[in-house]
Amino acid sequence: MESSTVSYWNLTGAKSPYPRLENNLETDILIIGSGITGITCAYCLTQKGLRPTVIEAGGLCDGTTGNTTGKITIQHDIIYSKIMEKHGRDYAWQYCTSQSEALEFVKQTVKNESINCQLYDNTAYVYASMERDLELIKKEFEAAKELGIDCEFIDKPEFPPQNFGMLAFKNQAVFHSVRYVDSLAKIAASRGAEIYTNTKAYKISNGETITVHCDNNIEIKTKHLVMATQYPIYDGPNLFYTRLFPKRTYGVAVKAKRDWPEGSYVNASGRTRSIRTHVEKGQKVLIVVGDGHLTGRSDVNMDEHLTNLIEFSERIAGVEQIYAKWSAQDYDTPDQIPYIGRISDKSNIYVASGFRKWGLSNGTLSGILISELIKDGNCRYEELYSRKRADYSSSLGKTIKEVGLSVYELIKSKLEGTESILDLKQGEGRVISFEGKKAGIYRDYDDSVIILDITCTHMGTELNFNSAEKTWDCPAHGGRYNIEGRLLEGPPKHNLKVLYKGQFSDLHTTN
């Protein structure tokens, strides 16, 4: 049987149904994406008396918002000392202040709107899982103190194990992300926002008016367009594929055998181990997220990352039952600061991306700031999160490395060989030669097979099979497709071409 890779939040959080858009539409404000960024933006706009429209390719929270750890915090592992070093103290202070406003926004919204999303105050810890990381922790502690953050250094704590010291940020929070966003969407809809799901946007025409082309030949004309899509579906002049670096991260939720200390934890470097406690119906649930890698590139089979997290859970608290396993995609930037704001000067197209796995605070902040830009024409912290900041020059080595890897992966993918289909197992995918060309095959559990042209529709890189998620992933820029070739996320705009569908036995006898 195929193992489920649906997140704990999607398994336990009911989602309100919304209709599919069936006709052309004109609207003053269109938001693409119904994760925390898009729905927060819609909610804030209705608070300002505006009536936005939201469209979503799948269902509410189907993207990264529904696959997070569930932390809402200003503690983004080692960040403040790095921003100080690259951009100066003022930038670090602005980052701290803006992220604090996002955290407080969630807390106050939950209280004011009576949202039931298991929001709890907690302490967020970043710890040194290797002795060499202790200096990073101490440096971050000094930066945090200078910025006035309520924090504490803890020497040689007992949890998590193999911990050489950690920094505690107090008064942070955790919550159920799907329940929060679903409730926020209901409130926004009750105040005039229109929400449509199963409505995929694939192209933007930016002329005298902004036109968004959707599936089923639907067109939406709008004055303001918000791309709350993780990766912008319209690039403008920014060459985002050279400044957004896709990362894949895994998660598990388990019922533990032993108790563990309250709080949220993340290690400073190495294989990420992000830990938090969730309480469901009075029972503690251990959430462990991490073991990330560059999308489409891994030194082990993708499903081994989930195994690693389960083994880690066993070490820290014991595993009595596995509730859920999943993965998520996010994007890093050269200087680790997101892009939030206009896609170009005086443009009415807005971008929110590069959240670096801290999307619940950054997505909330994006929704707040973009709603200010639409309503007032400007927003606080505009310079800090601008795509015009010195992100390349302040992090030149990282940029060269990441862009170089993308070029390397494109060339490498063209040179790599193919495999035989003779021993292909059910639930397995691999790269084969089909009718003289490189292709991808997947054999399902009912013994049906589907063969795809696995040349990514973005820039032509050959895709790799992700055995954990049963997807075809691009190792260059993070495009992802399901086993039927449908685009899931990333910079591509089109699905893959299906070369063959049928039964494995029929294929075997003819090839």
C-alpha positions in Angstrom: 0.0 0.0 0.0 1.1 3.6 -0.7 2.0 5.5 2.5 0.3 8.8 3.0 2.3 12.0 2.9 -0.4 14.4 4.0 0.6 16.8 6.8 -0.7 16.6 10.3 -2.3 20.0 9.9 -4.1 19.0 6.7 -5.3 15.8 8.3 -6.7 17.4 11.4 -7.8 20.8 10.1 -11.1 21.0 8.2 -11.1 23.3 5.2 -14.1 25.3 4.1 -15.2 24.7 0.5 -15.1 27.5 -2.0 -16.4 27.5 -5.6 -14.3 27.3 -8.8 -14.3 30.4 -11.0 -16.4 29.6 -14.0 -16.5 33.0 -15.8 -14.3 35.9 -16.7 -14.0 38.4 -14.0 -12.9 42.0 -13.4 -11.8 43.0 -9.9 -9.8 45.9 -8.4 -7.5 43.5 -6.4 -6.6 39.9 -7.3 -4.6 37.7 -4.9 -3.2 34.5 -6.3 -2.7 32.0 -3.5 -4.7 31.0 -0.4 -2.0 30.3 2.1 -1.2 32.5 5.0 0.2 35.3 2.8 -2.9 35.6 0.5 -5.5 35.1 3.1 -3.8 37.6 5.6 -3.7 40.1 2.7 -7.3 39.6 1.9 -8.3 39.9 5.6 -6.3 43.1 6.0 -7.8 44.6 2.8 -11.3 43.9 4.0 -10.4 45.6 7.3 -9.6 48.7 5.2 -12.9 48.6 3.4 -11.7 46.9 0.2 -13.1 43.8 -1.5 -10.3 41.6 -2.9 -10.7 38.4 -5.0 -8.6 35.3 -4.1 -7.9 32.4 -6.5 -6.2 29.2 -5.6 -5.0 26.4 -7.9 -6.0 23.7 -5.4 -7.7 24.0 -2.0 -7.1 26.3 0.9 -3.7 25.8 2.4 -2.6 23.1 -0.1 0.8 24.7 -0.4 3.5 25.3 2.2 1.2 26.9 4.8 -0.4 23.5 5.4 3.0 21.8 5.6 4.9 23.9 8.2 6.1 23.2 11.7 3.4 25.6 13.0 5.7 28.2 14.7 4.9 31.9 14.6 8.1 33.5 15.9 10.7 36.1 15.4 13.4 33.5 16.1 14.5 32.4 12.6 17.5 30.3 13.7 20.7 32.4 13.2 19.6 35.6 11.5 20.1 38.8 13.5 23.9 38.6 13.7 24.0 37.8 9.9 21.8 40.8 9.0 23.9 43.1 11.2 27.1 41.8 9.4 25.6 42.2 5.9 23.3 45.3 6.2 24.0 46.9 9.5 22.2 47.3 12.8 19.3 49.4 11.5 18.3 46.6 9.0 18.5 44.0 11.8 16.4 46.2 14.1 13.8 46.7 11.3 13.7 42.9 10.7 13.2 42.3 14.4 10.5 45.0 14.7 8.6 43.9 11.6 8.6 40.2 12.6 7.5 41.1 16.1 4.5 43.0 14.5 3.6 39.9 12.5 3.7 37.8 15.7 1.6 40.3 17.6 -0.9 40.5 14.7 -1.5 36.8 14.9 -2.0 36.8 18.6 -4.3 39.8 18.5 -6.3 38.5 15.6 -6.8 35.1 17.3 -8.1 37.0 20.4 -10.2 39.6 18.6 -11.8 37.2 16.2 -12.1 34.3 18.6 -10.2 31.9 16.4 -9.8 28.4 17.7 -6.4 27.3 16.3 -4.6 26.0 19.4 -2.5 29.1 19.7 -0.1 28.9 22.7 2.6 31.1 23.9 6.0 29.4 24.2 9.7 29.9 24.2 11.6 29.4 20.9 15.1 28.0 21.2 18.0 27.8 18.8 20.7 25.4 19.9 24.2 24.2 19.0 24.0 20.6 18.0 27.7 20.7 17.2 30.4 22.2 19.5 31.6 24.5 16.7 28.1 26.1 16.6 28.4 27.4 20.1 30.1 30.6 18.9 27.2 31.2 16.5 24.8 30.9 19.3 26.8 33.4 21.5 27.1 35.8 18.6 23.4 35.7 18.0 22.8 36.2 21.7 24.8 39.4 21.7 23.0 40.7 18.6 19.6 39.9 20.1 20.5 41.7 23.3 21.6 44.7 21.4 18.3 44.8 19.6 16.3 44.6 22.9 15.0 41.0 22.3 13.8 39.3 25.5 16.3 36.3 25.4 18.5 34.2 27.5 21.6 32.1 26.9 21.4 28.6 28.4 24.7 26.7 28.9 24.7 22.9 28.3 21.0 22.2 28.5 19.7 18.6 28.7 17.2 18.9 25.9 17.4 18.4 23.0 20.2 15.8 23.3 23.7 16.5 22.0 23.2 20.2 22.8 26.2 22.4 23.6 24.2 25.5 24.5 21.2 27.4 23.3 19.5 30.8 23.0 15.9 31.2 24.3 13.5 33.7 22.8 10.6 34.2 25.1 7.0 35.1 24.4 6.8 33.4 21.0 3.9 31.2 19.8 2.8 28.0 18.1 -0.6 27.3 16.4 -2.5 25.1 14.0 -1.8 26.8 10.7 -4.7 25.3 8.7 -7.3 26.1 11.3 -6.0 29.7 11.6 -6.0 30.4 7.9 -9.4 28.7 7.3 -11.0 30.9 10.0 -9.3 34.0 8.7 -10.6 33.2 5.2 -14.2 32.8 6.5 -14.0 36.2 8.2 -12.5 37.8 5.1 -15.3 36.3 2.9 -18.0 37.5 5.3 -16.6 41.0 4.9 -16.7 41.1 1.1 -13.7 39.1 -0.2 -14.4 36.6 -2.9 -12.5 33.3 -2.8 -12.3 30.7 -5.6 -10.4 27.4 -5.3 -9.4 24.9 -8.1 -8.7 27.9 -10.3 -5.1 27.8 -11.6 -3.4 30.9 -12.9 -0.7 30.1 -15.5 0.1 33.4 -17.2 0.1 37.1 -16.6 -0.2 39.8 -19.3 1.0 43.1 -17.9 -0.2 45.8 -20.3 -2.5 48.8 -19.8 -4.4 46.5 -17.5 -3.2 43.4 -15.7 -4.8 40.2 -17.2 -4.4 36.8 -15.4 -5.0 33.8 -17.7 -6.4 30.8 -15.9 -7.3 27.3 -16.9 -10.5 26.6 -18.8 -9.8 29.8 -20.8 -10.8 32.0 -17.9 -9.4 35.6 -17.8 -9.3 37.9 -14.8 -8.6 41.6 -15.3 -7.4 43.5 -12.3 -5.8 46.8 -11.2 -3.7 45.3 -8.4 -2.2 41.8 -8.5 -0.7 40.0 -5.4 1.4 36.9 -6.1 1.1 35.0 -2.9 2.4 31.9 -4.6 5.8 31.2 -2.9 7.5 31.5 -6.3 6.3 34.5 -8.4 4.5 33.3 -11.5 5.4 36.6 -13.2 9.1 37.7 -13.0 9.2 41.2 -14.4 12.8 42.5 -14.5 14.0 40.6 -11.5 15.4 37.3 -12.7 14.1 35.5 -9.6 15.4 32.2 -10.8 18.9 33.6 -9.9 17.9 34.9 -6.5 15.4 32.3 -5.2 16.9 29.0 -4.2 14.4 26.1 -3.7 14.7 23.9 -0.6 12.8 20.7 0.3 12.1 19.9 4.0 10.3 17.0 5.7 8.0 16.6 8.7 6.6 14.0 11.0 4.0 14.0 13.8 4.2 11.3 16.4 2.7 10.1 19.6 5.7 9.8 21.9 6.4 7.2 24.6 8.1 9.7 26.9 7.5 13.3 27.9 9.7 16.1 26.6 10.2 19.7 27.7 7.8 22.3 26.3 9.0 24.8 23.8 10.1 25.0 20.2 13.6 24.1 19.1 15.8 24.3 16.0 19.5 23.6 15.6 21.9 26.3 14.3 23.5 24.4 11.4 23.8 21.0 9.8 20.8 18.7 9.1 17.9 20.7 10.4 16.0 19.4 13.4 13.0 21.6 14.2 10.9 20.5 17.2 7.7 21.7 18.7 4.8 20.5 20.9 1.2 20.5 19.7 -1.7 19.7 22.0 -4.8 18.1 20.4 -7.8 17.2 22.6 -5.6 17.3 25.7 -2.9 15.0 24.2 0.6 16.1 23.4 1.8 15.6 19.8 5.5 15.7 18.9 6.2 17.6 15.7 9.7 17.2 14.1 10.6 18.9 10.8 13.9 19.1 9.0 16.4 16.9 7.1 16.1 19.4 4.2 18.0 19.5 1.0 18.0 21.4 -2.3 14.9 20.5 -4.3 15.5 17.6 -6.7 19.0 17.0 -5.3 19.7 14.5 -2.5 22.4 12.1 -1.5 19.9 9.5 -0.4 16.5 8.4 -1.6 13.9 11.0 -0.7 11.9 8.7 1.6 15.0 8.2 3.8 14.7 11.8 5.0 11.4 10.8 6.6 13.0 7.8 8.2 15.8 10.0 9.6 13.2 12.2 11.3 11.4 9.2 12.8 14.7 7.9 14.1 15.4 11.3 15.7 12.0 11.3 17.3 12.7 7.9 18.7 15.9 9.1 20.3 14.4 12.2 21.9 11.1 10.9 23.1 10.3 7.4 21.7 7.7 6.8 19.0 4.5 4.9 20.0 2.5 5.9 16.8 3.2 7.9 13.7 0.3 10.2 12.9 1.6 11.9 9.7 4.5 12.3 7.4 4.9 15.1 4.8 7.2 17.5 3.1 7.2 21.1 2.1 9.0 23.5 -0.3 10.4 27.0 0.5 12.8 29.4 -1.1 16.0 31.0 0.3 17.4 34.3 -0.8 21.1 35.4 -1.1 20.9 37.4 2.2 18.2 35.4 3.9 15.7 38.3 3.9 12.4 37.8 1.9 11.2 39.9 -1.0 8.0 41.7 -0.1 6.6 44.5 -2.2 6.3 45.8 -5.7 7.8 43.7 -8.5 9.2 46.9 -10.1 9.0 50.7 -9.4 5.4 52.0 -9.5 4.1 48.6 -10.5 0.7 47.4 -9.2 2.0 43.8 -9.2 3.3 42.6 -5.8 5.5 39.8 -4.7 6.0 37.9 -1.5 8.7 35.2 -1.6 11.9 33.9 -0.1 10.6 33.1 3.3 13.4 30.6 4.2 11.2 28.2 6.0 9.8 30.9 8.3 6.7 31.5 6.3 4.1 31.8 9.0 5.6 35.1 10.3 7.0 36.2 6.9 3.7 35.4 5.2 1.7 37.2 7.8 4.0 40.2 7.5 3.7 40.1 3.7 -0.1 40.2 3.8 0.0 43.2 6.2 2.6 45.2 4.2 1.1 44.5 0.7 -2.3 45.6 2.0 -0.7 48.9 3.0 0.9 49.3 -0.4 -2.4 48.8 -2.1 -4.4 51.0 0.1 -1.9 53.8 0.8 0.8 53.5 -2.0 3.6 52.9 0.5 4.3 50.7 3.5 6.6 50.4 6.5 9.8 48.5 6.0 9.6 48.9 2.3 13.3 49.4 1.8 14.3 46.4 4.0 12.3 43.9 2.0 12.7 45.5 -1.4 14.0 43.5 -4.3 16.4 46.4 -5.0 18.4 46.0 -1.8 22.0 44.8 -1.9 21.1 41.2 -1.7 23.5 40.0 -4.4 26.5 42.1 -3.4 26.1 41.4 0.4 26.1 37.6 -0.3 28.0 37.2 -3.5 29.6 33.9 -2.6 26.2 32.3 -1.9 24.7 33.7 -5.0 27.5 32.4 -7.3 27.3 29.0 -5.6 23.5 28.6 -5.9 23.3 29.9 -9.5 26.3 27.7 -10.4 24.6 24.7 -9.0 21.5 25.4 -11.1 23.6 25.5 -14.3 25.5 22.4 -13.2 22.3 20.5 -12.6 20.9 21.5 -16.0 24.0 20.2 -17.8 24.3 17.1 -15.5 20.7 16.1 -16.1 21.3 16.0 -19.8 24.3 13.7 -19.4 23.0 11.2 -16.9 22.0 7.8 -18.1 18.7 5.9 -17.9 17.6 2.7 -16.2 15.7 -0.4 -17.3 12.0 -0.9 -16.5 12.4 -4.7 -16.0 12.6 -4.6 -12.2 10.4 -1.5 -11.7 8.4 -2.0 -8.5 4.9 -0.7 -7.7 5.1 2.8 -6.2 8.5 3.4 -7.9 9.5 6.0 -10.5 12.7 6.1 -12.5 14.3 7.7 -15.6 14.2 5.5 -18.7 14.6 5.6 -22.4 11.3 5.6 -24.2 11.1 5.7 -28.0 14.7 6.9 -28.2 14.3 9.8 -25.7 14.8 10.3 -22.0 11.5 10.0 -20.1 10.1 9.3 -16.6 8.0 6.3 -15.7 5.9 5.7 -12.6 4.3 2.3 -11.8 1.3 2.7 -9.6 -0.1 0.2 -7.0 -2.8 -1.0 -9.4 -0.1 -1.9 -11.9 -0.9 1.0 -14.2 2.0 3.1 -15.6 2.4 6.6 -16.9 5.4 7.8 -18.9 6.2 11.5 -19.1 8.5 13.8 -20.9 10.5 14.9 -17.9 12.1 17.9 -19.4 11.1 20.7 -17.1 8.9 23.3 -18.8 10.8 26.1 -17.2 14.3 26.0 -18.6 14.7 22.4 -19.8 16.4 20.6 -16.9 15.7 16.9 -16.7 13.6 16.0 -13.6 14.4 13.6 -10.8 11.9 11.3 -9.0 11.0 12.1 -5.4 10.2 8.8 -3.8 8.8 10.3 -0.6 6.2 12.5 -2.3 5.8 10.6 -5.6 6.6 13.7 -7.6 9.0 14.7 -10.4 11.3 17.5 -9.1 13.6 19.9 -10.9 17.1 20.1 -9.4 17.8 23.5 -11.0 15.0 25.8 -10.0 12.5 23.8 -7.9 9.7 23.0 -10.3 7.6 20.1 -9.2 5.0 17.9 -10.9 2.8 15.0 -9.8 3.0 11.5 -11.4 0.5 12.5 -14.0 2.6 15.5 -15.1 0.5 18.2 -13.5 2.5 21.2 -12.3 2.5 21.5 -8.5 4.7 24.5 -7.7 7.8 26.4 -8.7 8.7 28.7 -11.7 7.3 26.5 -14.6 4.0 27.5 -16.1 3.0 24.4 -18.0 2.3 20.7 -17.3 4.5 17.9 -18.6 3.6 16.0 -21.8 2.2 12.5 -21.2 3.9 10.0 -23.6 2.1 6.8 -22.5 -0.6 5.6 -20.1 -1.5 1.9 -19.7 -0.8 -1.3 -17.9 2.7 -2.3 -17.0 2.3 -5.7 -18.5 1.4 -4.2 -21.9 4.3 -1.9 -21.8 6.7 -4.6 -20.8 5.7 -6.8 -23.8 6.1 -4.0 -26.3 9.3 -2.3 -25.1 
